[in-house]
């Protein structure tokens, strides 16, 4: 049986081929625990690019698990990238999302690389999240993918490797940009996520309070100010 791809290790290795990562100190927010649920978060500066966050969640003694990575460029005019892996009662979901937080249009040739991955995996069942409406739909690039099922770990691993690998390979050639303007775009996205909610935001808020949830999402996950 295939083992789940460690998104954290794979993403860090992909980024470190071209960039230096420096871990940020986030204090007690690095490990939040309550009622059998645990969040472990790490934050990094990606030299010349922006911010990387890795997060792991475990609940119900391992019956539910989640791993998330977020790459938020503020010095490169590339899309905001998010990958989630979720395991719940034997069912696996892999999400790869690219969001338009750019200052200039994203080149079609770069989008097409991700569309080819999505087309390759068109036979895999879509996750429920792909069929719902979300506040961020106008920002979500169509080349993003939400796939889910049982006994498809190998396919989901390959999908995650392709999305992360190509995204990280495109970053060195992405245009440099004004970090103040780009950071404002990322901050607007993160603020709307906090305001509109989502599974992770709702869970963090319920367990640890609104202030902690906002700080974790904005400062640690997206690398922007939470005020």
C-alpha positions in Angstrom: 0.0 0.0 0.0 1.3 3.4 -1.0 2.2 5.9 1.8 1.0 9.5 1.8 3.5 11.9 0.3 5.0 14.2 3.0 4.0 17.5 1.4 6.2 19.5 3.9 9.4 17.6 3.0 8.7 17.5 -0.7 7.9 21.3 -0.9 10.9 22.4 1.1 13.2 20.2 -1.0 11.7 21.7 -4.2 12.1 25.3 -3.0 15.6 24.7 -1.7 16.8 23.8 -5.1 16.8 27.5 -5.9 16.1 29.4 -2.7 17.2 29.7 0.9 14.6 29.0 3.6 14.9 30.5 7.0 12.5 29.3 9.7 10.6 32.0 11.7 10.0 31.9 15.4 6.3 31.7 16.1 6.3 30.8 19.8 3.5 28.7 21.3 1.5 29.0 18.1 3.8 26.3 16.7 1.8 23.7 18.6 -1.8 24.2 19.6 -3.7 21.4 21.4 -7.2 21.0 22.7 -9.8 18.2 23.1 -7.6 15.7 21.3 -7.0 17.9 18.3 -3.5 19.2 17.5 -2.2 21.8 15.1 1.6 21.9 14.3 2.6 24.9 12.3 5.9 26.1 10.9 6.7 29.3 9.1 9.6 30.2 6.8 11.0 33.1 4.8 11.8 32.0 1.2 14.6 34.3 0.2 13.7 36.3 -2.9 10.2 34.9 -3.0 8.1 35.4 0.1 6.6 33.1 2.7 6.1 29.3 3.2 3.8 27.8 5.8 3.5 24.1 6.7 0.7 22.9 8.9 -0.3 19.4 10.2 -3.5 18.6 12.1 -4.5 15.4 13.8 -7.7 14.5 15.6 -9.5 11.4 16.9 -6.4 9.5 17.5 -5.3 9.7 13.9 -8.7 8.9 12.3 -8.6 12.4 10.9 -5.4 14.0 9.6 -4.6 17.0 7.5 -1.4 18.5 6.0 -1.3 21.9 4.4 1.4 23.9 2.7 1.0 27.6 1.6 3.5 29.4 -0.6 2.7 33.1 -0.6 5.0 35.0 -3.0 5.4 38.7 -2.2 8.7 39.4 -4.1 7.8 37.4 -7.2 4.7 38.0 -9.2 3.4 34.4 -9.0 0.1 33.0 -7.9 -0.6 32.2 -4.3 -0.3 28.4 -3.9 -2.0 26.1 -1.5 -1.9 22.3 -1.2 -4.0 20.3 1.3 -4.1 16.6 2.0 -6.9 15.3 4.2 -7.5 11.8 5.5 -10.8 11.1 7.2 -12.0 7.6 8.1 -10.2 5.9 5.2 -11.0 8.5 2.5 -8.3 10.7 1.1 -8.5 14.1 -0.5 -5.8 16.0 -2.3 -6.3 19.7 -3.1 -4.0 21.9 -5.2 -5.0 25.5 -5.6 -3.6 28.5 -7.4 -5.0 32.0 -6.7 -4.8 35.2 -8.6 -3.0 37.5 -6.3 -0.7 38.9 -9.0 0.0 42.4 -10.1 0.2 41.4 -13.8 -1.6 38.7 -15.8 -0.2 35.1 -15.4 1.4 33.9 -18.7 -0.8 31.4 -20.5 2.1 29.0 -21.0 2.6 28.6 -17.3 -1.1 28.0 -16.7 -1.1 25.3 -19.4 1.5 23.3 -17.5 -1.0 22.9 -14.6 -4.0 22.3 -17.0 -2.1 19.3 -18.3 -1.8 17.8 -14.8 -5.5 18.4 -14.2 -6.4 16.7 -17.5 -4.2 13.7 -16.7 -6.2 13.1 -13.5 -9.6 13.8 -15.0 -10.7 10.2 -14.3 -10.2 10.7 -10.5 -13.4 11.6 -8.6 -13.8 15.3 -7.7 -13.8 16.1 -4.0 -17.0 17.6 -2.6 -15.3 20.9 -2.2 -14.9 21.2 -6.0 -18.7 21.2 -6.4 -19.5 23.9 -3.9 -19.5 27.7 -4.3 -16.9 29.6 -2.4 -16.1 33.3 -1.8 -12.8 32.9 -3.5 -14.1 31.3 -6.7 -13.3 34.5 -8.8 -9.7 34.3 -7.7 -9.2 30.5 -8.1 -7.5 29.5 -11.3 -9.3 26.8 -13.3 -6.1 24.8 -13.4 -6.6 24.0 -9.7 -7.7 20.5 -8.7 -9.7 18.9 -5.9 -9.6 15.1 -6.0 -10.8 12.5 -3.5 -11.3 8.7 -3.1 -10.2 5.5 -1.5 -7.1 3.4 -2.4 -5.8 6.1 -4.7 -2.8 7.3 -2.6 -0.3 6.7 -5.4 -2.3 8.8 -7.9 -2.9 11.6 -5.4 0.8 11.6 -4.5 1.7 12.0 -8.2 -0.7 14.8 -8.5 0.7 16.7 -5.5 4.3 16.1 -6.7 3.5 17.5 -10.1 1.7 20.6 -8.9 4.3 21.5 -6.3 7.2 20.6 -8.5 6.1 22.7 -11.4 5.1 25.6 -9.2 8.5 25.7 -7.5 10.3 25.3 -10.8 8.4 28.3 -12.3 9.3 30.6 -9.4 12.9 31.5 -10.4 11.7 32.8 -13.7 8.7 34.7 -12.4 8.9 38.5 -12.6 10.2 40.4 -9.6 7.6 42.7 -8.2 6.9 45.5 -5.7 6.7 43.6 -2.4 4.5 46.2 -0.8 1.8 46.0 -3.5 2.1 42.2 -3.7 1.9 41.8 0.1 -1.3 43.9 0.1 -2.9 41.5 -2.4 -2.0 38.5 -0.2 -3.2 40.3 3.0 -6.5 41.1 1.3 -6.9 37.4 0.5 -6.0 36.3 4.0 -8.3 38.8 5.6 -11.2 37.7 3.5 -10.5 34.1 4.4 -10.6 35.0 8.1 -13.8 37.0 7.6 -15.6 34.5 5.4 -14.4 31.4 7.2 -13.5 27.9 6.1 -12.9 24.5 7.8 -9.5 25.4 9.3 -10.6 29.0 10.3 -13.8 27.7 12.0 -12.0 24.9 13.8 -9.2 27.2 15.1 -11.7 29.9 16.1 -13.9 27.4 18.0 -11.0 25.8 19.9 -8.6 28.7 20.5 -10.6 31.9 19.9 -10.9 34.5 17.2 -7.6 36.3 18.0 -5.5 33.2 17.8 -7.2 32.0 14.6 -6.6 35.3 12.9 -3.0 35.4 14.0 -2.3 31.8 12.8 -4.0 32.3 9.5 -2.7 35.7 8.6 0.7 35.9 10.2 1.9 32.3 10.1 0.0 30.8 7.2 0.2 33.7 4.8 3.0 35.8 6.2 1.1 39.1 6.4 0.2 41.4 9.3 -2.9 40.5 11.3 -3.8 44.0 12.2 
